[in-house]
């Protein structure tokens, strides 16, 4: 069965993928640590605490201290995962990440739940719409967001295995389970879901399932779509974007500000290579509000309907 034929009604939050995988990784490697900031339940690290208490530290509500402690642990050969909300892990900790983790290029992972608009009713203060953009601009940092439960598990494991700072972004809300347990993923390499010749759609994170649904509709209307899951936005898979320039018409879809996120990363490659048009679908450079997750997506045009409409106009 192809991914486009899968039932997308089964859902799980990608934060749960992190919580489940980090326990397995910690059991296999005693150098793996989790550093919490008093929100273990929300970030799904309670099982890690129960099973591996000697590899866990809770610093309390002190994210900047968590970053500094992680940097110190990394200098001793440990592999610390700082677990918090995306808005805190990218913004409150930004100086410490830059100065203490990325500048000396230490092996620290920032693992953040509540990415994008998924905090929903918590409001704009908790919705991290600029996090991946902020952190992709810091040298030595790798920036990743898996599309579903299983892809997140695979990418978390890879993040633990590679050396260097990594930012991992997860959803608070449940999202459709797109991939099977045996699918393979490579950091820095886009996952090609489907090939096509009329249009390319590049999505990441919790918007991939929307891109899949839009692709089904477009294919039914005779428009051939190349569909990519760009789970790593830094380093961007330049080769995959250049391949899309063979078509020349690209739509990016993301649950992130259209400034400095996936859309901007793709546009940078297209501008340098030439011969392409890009339409960016994402958060329209505006703060969120307290509302259901789907309503917030709708207010920013991050919908199947808008992807389809944008595609049709672009193909014309």
QUIDAQUI-V78638 format. One record per helix or strand of 3 or more residues. SS is the DSSP state (a for helix, b for strand). FROM is the first residue (numbers start at 1). LEN is the number of residues. Records with the same first field share a line. If there is no record, write none. Layout:
SS=FROM-LEN + FROM-LEN
This chain:
a=3-3 + 14-15 + 40-4 + 46-6 + 53-3 + 63-13 + 86-7 + 94-9 + 116-7 + 131-6 + 149-13 + 205-16 + 238-7 + 262-12 + 293-7 + 304-12
b=11-3 + 32-5 + 56-3 + 79-7 + 109-5 + 142-4 + 166-4 + 174-3 + 191-4 + 199-5 + 225-5 + 232-3 + 249-9 + 277-7
